[in-house]
Amino acid sequence: MKVLLIPPIHGYRNFPQLLSFSDFPSGFAYVAASLEQAGHQVFGLQLNNKVGYSSGIEVIKDRVPKAISKVKPDLIGLGGICTDYHFLRDAIMVIRECCKVPIVLGGRIITQDSEIFEILKPDYGIVGEGEEAIVNLCNFIQAHTPEFVSPDGKFSYSVSTVDGSRGFKGTVLDSLKAGWDINSIKNLWYWSGE
């Protein structure tokens, strides 16, 4: 399965703010490593530190459709913390306008406030550590795709967890051996839209 991961734009509402390499969102690297270790293809779209745009939404509208067209993902992963709300809202809107690829939302924004799921309306949400949960979700989608795609092409079913939300829960893996780590950022940004 092809998964496109899109970390949030740093300082989205006060664009542009350059992101230091020391502030790399490391959760995406762990998720990417877990997916690759399980045999899935992972592509990253780095939207930070892009010059020549007057706003973050311009970056999203320009770069995200191009990445989707090039990668042709089966799943798009977004995540962040509460201060990333506006980025996540706008990214989901742009993704919905250009394709019907399902979106999974993770990170502290959904772990700390699961009500955000009903506000942003991704197709899936991962509460808590996502390394195993994202792999389980991808495996589930691969196994059930013909059964849950509606005639209009929209994903219309939900996966229920104990608390009634649509999502998968997981725990941190003991070790990640797929070559993704904070020190090899170039692996995560395999294709950055250039």
ABEGO torsion letter per residue (X at the ends): XBBBBBBBBBGAAAOBBBBBAAABBAAAAAAAAAAAAAGBBBBBBBABGBBGBABAAAAAAAAAAAAAAAAGBABBBBBEBAAAAAAAAAAAAAAAAABABBBBBBEAAAAABAAAAAAAGBABBBBEBAAAAAAAAAAAAAAAAAAABBAAGBBABBBBBAAGBBEBBBBBBABBAAGBBAABAAAABABAGX
